[in-house]
Amino acid sequence: MAVDVHAHLTETKNVEVLLKTRKVLPVASGYSHAENMKTVELAKKHGLPFCIGIAPQIAQNGFRSEWLEYIEKQSPNAIGEIGLDNHWAKTESHKKMQKECFEKMLEIAERKNLPVVIHSRESMDEILEVLMERNFANTVMFHFFSGEKKHAKLALKHLEAYFSIPPLHSKGRREAILEAGLERVVVETDSPYIVRTFLDVEKSILYVSEVLGKRKEEVEMKTAENAAKIFKLSMEKVLEYKIF
């Protein structure tokens, strides 16, 4: 019952063939208006869960009201990826546009009562400040978590937070896994950017298994259950997919 909570399927080669393996249930993820439209089409065709949003590296160059209206009219499993990114924000104008779009995305999530998938590259302090100031009550999944232990502790204390773990190892990621435990961890690939396909989520499962000293089968099962809870997925559907 493996679930990859963040995969860019519209940019993955041979995705139709990969989906037929039935090893991993991927959550199709958009990040721009063009990719959101493609993601919705692909997800509906294959009956997959999906997320749509405007990522900060897109928003910093300006965003249109019709992009937000499109998201509002759809029925995604979550709003994302959204957030802030201080790596790509080179000017104060970039930061301002990122934050403005982030706030609007949070408003949509609140109106639709949906979880959010957060992009937080080099911006965890600011992300947490925004979420805590507005007393954000919806579930928050930190995609490709790259913060520190202090961020994980704060998020767990003040938010209904989950940490999405990619196959790449880091000190902060390891500390977050230990701080959150298996109850608040999910796994992802961010494919095809980090690894080639969503089937490589096996590497993320093995990483979490090693850090927590738990069997890979247990990690596969619990992270899938967590994903089902976040995205309101049928466990019957999730159980159709299995690696180990």
N, C-alpha and C positions, 0 to 999 in steps of 0.2 A: 504494500500500500504506500508507494512512494509518490510524494507530491513535490514538484519543483515550483516554489511560490513566485518565481520571477524569471520569465524567459521571454525573449523577443522573437516570437515565432515567425513573424512576417519577414524577418531578416535571416532566418535559419534555412540552410540549404537542405533539400530533400525532406522537408517537414512532413509531407504527406506519408512518406515511407516510414519515418521515425514514429509517427503517431500510431501506426499499425502494430508496433511492437508491444504495446500495452504494458510496458514496464514502468513508465513514469507518467503521472498526470501533470501536465504543465499548466500553470496559470499564465495565460497570454497577456503580455504587458505592453502598453503603449506609452509614449512619452511626448509626442507632438501631434498636431492636428492630423497631419497626413497619416502617421502611423496609427493613431487612434482609429481612424476610419477603416484601415486595413485590418487592424486587430479585431474590431467588432465583426467584420465580415468573416474572417477566418474562424473566430471563436464560435460564431453562430453556425457556420457550416459543419463544424466538428463537435458541437455540443460541449465546448470547453469553458471553464471559468475564465474571466478576463478582468483586467484593470485598465482604466484610461485616465489620463491626466496630462498636464503640461509640465514637463521637467524644468528645473531652474535654468539649465544651460540653454534651453529654448526660450523661456520666458524673458530672460535678460535682454533680448534683442527686440522685445515688444510682443504683445499678444493681442488677439482680436476678440471682441465680445462674442462673435459667432462660434469661436472655438469653445468657449465656455458653454454657450447655449447647446451646442452639439452634445457635450458631455452630460449636461443636465437632462437631455431628452433620452439618453440611453439607460440601460439597466445593467450596469457593471456589478461585479462582486466587490469592488473597492475602487476608490479614487486614488490614482497613482500611475506613474510615479510623480510625486510632487515634492517640493521642499526648497532648500537653499544649497548653494554650492559656491564656497569661497575660493575654490581652486580656479573656476572659470570666470568668476566675477572680477573683472580687472578694474572697474571704475565704480564710483558711488552710484552712478546711474544704473549700472548692471544690478547692483545690490538692491536698489530701490524697486526695480521692475521685478526682480525675483521675489521679493517679499510681498509686493502687491498681488502678484499672481498666486503665490502660496496662500495668502489670506483668502482670496476668492475661491480657491480650490477647497479650503477647509470649510468655507461657508456652504459650498455645494454638498460636501460630505455630511455636514450637520443636517442640512435640509432633507437629504435622502437617507439619513441614518445609516451611513456606510463607513466601513473602516477606511483608513488611509495607508498608503504605501509611501514611506518617506525616503527621499534621496537626501543624504546629509553629509556629503563630502566636505570635510574640513569646516563643518558648520554646526556641530552638535550643540554647542553652547547657545547659539542663536535659535536653533530649532526648538530646543527645550523651553527657552524663554517665551517664544511665541505660543507654543502649545499650553504652557502652564498659565500664562497671562489670560488666556481666553477660557481657562478651565475646560479644555477639550476633553470630552467624555467618551468619544468613540474609540474603538480599538485602533492602536497605532502599531504598524509593522515597520521596523527600521530595516529597509532593504540594504543589503550589502553592508551590514553594520561595520563601521570603521572608527567608532569612538573609543573612549577609554573606560576604565572600570567605574570612574566617578559618574560618567554619563549613564551607564547601565543602571547603577544604583538609583540615581535620581529619576530616571524614566520608570523604573519598577515601582518606586515609591509614589509617584504622582500620576501615572498614566496606566491604562490597560495596555501594556507594552509587550511586544514580541520582537525578538532579534532574529533576523534572517541571515544565515551563515553561508557564505560562498565557499568554494574549494580552497581559496587562498588563506594561508595561515598568518596570524599576526598576534602580538602580545595582547592588544586590546580586545580582539575577537575572542581569544582564549579566556580572558578574564570575564568577558560578558557571558560566555557559555557557562562558566563556573558560577557566576553571580545569579544568573537566571535559572539555571538547572533545566532539565528537559521539559518542564512545564511551560516554559516561555521561549522556546527555541523552534525555529523552522529552518528549512534548508532551501538553497537556490543555486542557480548557475550563472544568472545574468548572461546566458548564452544569446548570441554567438560571440559576445565581446570578451568574456573571460575564458570560457571553454567553448568547444564547438557546438555542442547540442545539450538539450535538457536531460538526455540520458546520463550525462556526466554528473548529475546530482548525487550519484553514488559516492563520489569523492567527498562531497560535503557531509554525507551521512557518516562516512568512515572517519572524517575529521572530528565531528561531534562525539562519535563513539570513543575515539582515542582520548579526547580531553576529559570526558566524564567517566571513563572506565566502564562503559556499558556495552552490551552486545549490540552489534550493528542492526540486528532484527528488531530489537527494542527501540532503537533510535529511529529506524525507518517507520515503525508503527506510530510512535508517539508524535513525531514531527508531522506525520500525515494527519493524525487526529487534531493536532493544533491548527494545521492549515484548514481542515474542514470546519473548525470552530470559527476561525477568522473570516473565512470567505463564505460561510454558510453552505457548505457542500454536503451532499448526501454521502454518508459513510458507505452506503451500498455501491455508489459510483467509485469512491476512493478505493474500495477493496478490490476493484477490478484490476488495479495496477500494482505490480510487485516486482522488486529487484531481487531481494534475498529470500 
